[in-house]
C-alpha cells in the first residue's frame, strides 16, 4: 500500500499493526482471485477433482476473514483511531467481507462443476463463460491493485468495468435460451450454466464494492448505491 497513507504515525507499533492488516487483506485477495479462476476452470472442463479442491479451500478464506476482522477490532479497541485512520480500518473490514462473499461464489461455481450434468455440450457453449471469467478476474486483480495503492482513480476505472460484466451475463442468458430451443435435452446443463453465470455476475458486483471501499477511504465519501456518473463525480471532485 502507499505508505504515505498508512505510515507516519507517532506510534510505530500502530503503523506495524496497520501494515500487517493490509498485507493480510492483499493475501486474502490473491487467494480469492485464484479460487475464482480455478472454480471456472473446473466448471468449464468438468473437473470434479479441481472443484473439490476449490470447495475445501473455501475454509481458509473464511479463516482469513475472521483473523483479519479480529485484528481490525483490536486496533479499534486499543488505538481508537479517528478520521482518516478510522476510515482505513472500516474500509478493510468491508473489503474482507466482500472478498469472503466472492469466495462463497467461487465455491458455488465449484459445486456446480462437481455436480454437473453428464450432458456434454459443445465447447462453443462455454466461450462466453471464458470471456466473462477473464473479465471478472481482471476486475478482481485491478480492484486489489487499487486497494494496495489506495488509488481512487484506479478504483473508479475498475468499478466502471462492472457494467461490462452485467452485459456479458445478459449475453449468456440469451445464449442459453437459444440452446434450450435448439435441443431441450440440454436444459439441465443450461440451468447449471445460468447459475454459474449469475455467480460470476455477483463476483463482479463484489469487486466493484471493493473499489467503492477504496474510494471511501481516499475521498471520505460513502459511494454505495450510486450510479457511475455520481461515482465519477466523487472521484473527480466535481
N, C-alpha and C positions, 0 to 999 in steps of 0.2 A: 504494500500500500504506500501511497505518497506519505513519507514520514513527516512531512511538514504539517499534515493534518492530524496526526495521532501523537507524534513525539513532541518533545519540547516542554513538557510539564516540569514543575519543580520537583515532583516525585518521580524518580527513575523507576521505582517499583510499579507505579501506576502505568508508566509507558510500557514496561515489560509485560504487565498483565494484558493491556490492550493489544499489543502486538502479538501476543500468544493467541488471543482470541481471533484476531484477524487471520493468522496463519491457519488456525483450525477451520475457520469458515472457508478459506480457499481450498483446503484439503477436502472438505466435505463437498464443495462444488465440483472439484475434479472427479471425486468418486461418483457423484450423481451423474455427471456427464458420461462417464464410462458405462454406467448402468443403463442409461438410455440407449446408447449405441449398441450395446450387447443385446438388450431386450429386442430391439428392432431387427437385428441380425438373426436372432433366434426365431422370431416370428416369420420373417421372410423365407428363411431356409428350413423352417420346421425342425429346428434343432432342439429337441427336448432336453438334452444334457446341458446345453448352454442356458436354456430357460431355467433349469433347476438351479444353476449357479447364481443367476440373477436374483431369483427368489430368495435363496439362502443368504445372499449378501445384503439384502434389504435391512436385516437386523443391525448390521454395522452402521448403516446410515441413521437408523433410529437412535442407536447408542451415541453417535456423534452429536446428534441434535440435543440429546439430554445433557451430555457433558458440556457442550458449549453454552447451553442455556444456564446451566448451573454456574459456570464461570461468570457469565454476564450478571446473574443475580448477585454473586459475591462482590462484583465491582460496584453494583448499585448500593449494596449494604455498607461496604467498607469505605468507598470513596465518595459516595453521594454526589456524583457528577451533576453538572448543571449546563444549561445552554448547549453549545456545540458538542461537548463531551457526552451529555445525556443523549443527544440525538444519535451519536455514534453507536452507543450501546443499544438503543431502541432499534436502529436500522439493522444491526446484526441479529438481534432476536427475531425480527420479522423475516430477515433473509433466510435464516436457517429453517424457519417454519415452511417457507416456500420450497426450499431445497428438499426438505423431508417429503413434502407432497409430490414433488417431481419423482422422488424415489418410489413413492407409492404407485405412481402412474407407470413407471418402468416395470415394477413388479406385476402390475395388472396386465401389461403387454406380454410379459414373460409367461404369465399363467395362460393367456390365450394361446401362446406358442406351445406350451406343454399339453394343452387340452385341444389342440387344433383338430379340426375335422380331417378325416382321411382323404377327403375330396381334394385332389391336387388341381390347382388352377394354372393357367398358362403364366409364364414369367411376366408377360406384359401387364398382368393384373397388379403386379407389385411395383411397377415403375414409379407410380405416383407416391407410394409409401417411401421408396428410397429417396426420392427428391424431397419430400416433406421431412423425412428423417434428417437429411443433410442440413436442411434449413434450420430445423429446431436445434440441432447440435451446434451449428454456427451461432445461433442466437444465445444458447446457453454459455458457450465459450466467451462470446462478446459481453454478456451480462456480467460474468465473473471477472473479466478483464477490466470492465468499467468500475466494478466494485473494488478491485485491487488498487486502482489508481484514484478512486473516488472522483471520477471524471463524469460530470453531469452531461457534457456534450456527447461523450461516447455512449453513455447510458440512454440518452434520448434517441440516438441513431439506432441502437439495438431495439429499443421499445417499439419503434415505428415498424420494425420487421414483423411484428405480431400480426399485422393485417394480412401479410402475405401468407402466413401460416393458416389463417382463417380461410383465405381464398383457396389454398391447397385442400383444406378439409372439405369445402363445398364441392371442389372438383372430384374428390373421392366419392362423395355421396352420389353425384351424378353418374360417375363411372360404375359404381356398384349397382345402381338402378338398371343401367344398360345390361350388365352381366346377368342380373336376375331375369330380365325379359328374354335374353338370349337363351338361357338354359336354367330352368327352375331347379335343377339338381344342384346348382351351386349355391342355393340360398343359405344353407347352414354356414358355409365358408364365408360367404359375403357378409353375413351378420357379424361374424368374428372380425372381419376386416373393418367393418364400420365401427365397432367398438374400439379397435386399435387406433383408427383414425381420430376418434374422439379423444382418446388418451393423449395422442400426440398434440392435438389442438390445445388440450389443457396444460400440457407441459409448456407450450408457447405462452400461455396466459401467466403461468407462474414465473417464467423467465422475465416477462415484462414486469411483473411485480418486483422482482429483484432489482430491475433498473429503476423502478419508482422509489424503492427504498434508498438507493444511492442518491437519487435526485433530492429526496427528502433530507438526507444528511447534508449535502452540499448547499442546497438552497434554503433549507429551513421551511419548506412548504410541503404540506400534505397533498400529494398529487394522485391519490387514489380516486378512482371513478371519474377521471376527467378524460375528455376526448384528446385526440392527437394535437389538435390546434391549441388547446389550452395547455397541454403538456409542453409544447414547444415554446409557448409564450412565457411560461415559468422559467424554463432553462435559459431563454434568450433575454430574460429581464424586460419583457415588453409590458 
